[in-house]
Amino acid sequence: MTAEGRPLRGRVVAWRLRLVAVAAVVGVALLVFATGLDDALRGDGFQDFLASPWGPAVYVLSMWIVQPVGLPGFVWMVPAGLAWSWPAAVALSWIGNLGASAIAFAWARFVARDWVASRIPPRVRAFDDRLARGGTAQVIALRLVTGQLPPADWLLGVTGVRWQVFFIGTAIGIVPGIVVFVVVGSSLFASLGDLVRG
């Protein structure tokens, strides 16, 4: 591919990514309205919905659909801490974040590798050598710093890190961030709500 063609391909991939994100949001909205979930999600029905078997499933699936395209995981984790007991919220958030990370990693590695690679700074590319030689400790360290930010998944997707190393390192490295957002974040949010209500 020529240097002139590379930016065009990047724009095409970005356009496709936006199209997939819009299609996913429209699809979920249509599903919500077609199944009557919109009525269940209003008022007290929302708490009932979260307590039903569908609540955790929709929570995890929504993370898998939306988070890989750029929305950070904490958007889901704070509400999870308000909706469920903290062990259940941590477990659901871990499953949702790990699945979303795996999807974003696969997308960067197999679908949009050139587009993602062109956006990684050269000094970050030096990290690739360490990841290719093993890298579990480096993936854990990266996850401790970046948490569940999708660009970290994209970065790992274009490096030489093996799938198993990515998965194990991510599974371990995201746990502290999840616990902090679920337990501390939801407590702070609840306290702010009490202050506002007066």
N, C-alpha and C positions, 0 to 999 in steps of 0.2 A: 504494500500500500504506500502510496506517495505521501510526502509530508503535507501536500495540499489536500489529499483525500482524508487524512486522519481527523481533522476538525469536523468535516462533514459527517463522518461516521459517528463521531462523538455526539453530534447534535441529533442524529437519527436515533441513537440509543437512548439519549435523554428524552426525546419525544416519545419513544415507545414506552419508556419507564413511566412517564406521566400518564400516558394512555392506559397502561395496566393499572396504575393507582386509581385513576378516575373510574375505570370499569369495575374495579374491586369495590370501591365505595358505593357506586350505583347498584351493583349487584347485591351488596349487603342491605342497602336501603330497600330495594325491591323485595328482598326476602323478608325483612322485618314487616313491611306493610302487607305482603301477600299472606303471611302466616298469622297476622293479627297481633304480632308481638308489640307493635306500637302502642296498643291499648294497655298491654300488660306492663309496659315500661313507664307509664305515667303514674305519678303519685306513689301511694303505698305499694302499688303493683310491682314497682321496681325491686323493692326488697324481697317480695315474694318470688319474683323471677330469678334473682340471684341465688335464693335458697333452693330453687328447683334444680333438677339435674341439668337443665339447659344452661343455667347461669354460668357455671364453671366452663362448660364446653364452648359457649359463645365468647367468653372472656379469653380463653386460650386461642381459639381460632381467629379472633379479631387481632390479637398480637401477631399471629403468624402471617396474616394478610397485610396489615398496615405497617408494622414496625420495620420490616426489611427495606422499605422504600424511603426511610428517613426519620420517622417519628420515634423519639427515644422511649425506652421502656418505662421510665419513671411515670409517664403519663397514665399507665395502667396500674402501677404498683401502689401508689398512694390510695386510690379508690378501693383497691383490693383489701388493704388493711382496714378500711372502714366497713367493708361488706362482710368479711369473713373473719374467723379467729386468725391470729397471726400465724400459727403453724400451717393452716390451710392456705392463707394468702401467700405465704412464702413459697409453699410447694407449687401452687398454681402459677405464681410469677416466675418461678425457676423453670417450669415446663414451658411456659409461654416464651420467655426470653431465650431459652436454649434452642427451641424450635425456630424462632424468628432469626436467631443468629445463624443457624445452619442454613436456612433459606437464603439469607443475604450473602453468606459465604459462597454457596453454590452459584448464586446469580453472578457474583463478581468473578468467580473462577471460570464458569462455563458459558455465560451469556454475554457479559459486558466487560470482559477482561481488558481490552484496549482502552475503553472509555474510562474505567476506574484507574488503570495504570497511568494514564496521562495526567491524572489529577493528584498523584502522590509526589510529594517533594523528594528531590534526590537524596537528601540526608536521611529520610525515612527508609528509602530503598536499601540502605546499608544494613538495616535490621534483618533483611531477607536472608543473608548468609547464616546468621545465628539460628533463624527459624528452620532453615533447610537442614541443618546439622542435628536437629533434635527438637529444641524449642519449647518443650512443655513449660519450663520455668518462665521463659519469655512471654508465652501466651498468657499464663496466669498473671504475670506482672502487668502486661498490657491491659488485661481485663480489670485488674484492681484499680488501675488509673482511669481507664475509659468507661468502665462499667458496661452498660448495654447500649452504647451509642452505635448506630448502624455503620458509620464510617470505619469503625474498628473492624467490623465483619468484612467490609469491602476490602480494607487494607490486607487483612489476613488471606482473603480470597485470591489476591494477585501475587502473594508471596509463594515461596516454595514449601511452606509448611504442609505436612501431611494431614489428611482428614482426621485421623485418630488423635493426633497431637492437638489440632484445633479443637476438637470436640471435648477432650478431657480437660485441656487447659481452660476452655471457656466454661465448662460445667463447674469447675472449681473456682475460677476467678470471679464469676459473677455473683457468687453467694453473699459475700459481705455487703455489696451494694444493694442487693435485693432486701436483705434484712434491714439495712438502714432505712431504705425508702418505705418499706412496708410498716415497720414498727415505729420508727421516729417520725417519718413523714406523715403518716396517718394520724399520729398523736398530735403533732403540731397543727395539722389541718383541722382536727376536731376541736382543739383549743381555740383556734382562730374563729371557728364557727360559733363556739360558746361566747366569745367576746363580742362578736357581731350581734348575736341574738340578745345579749345584754343581761 
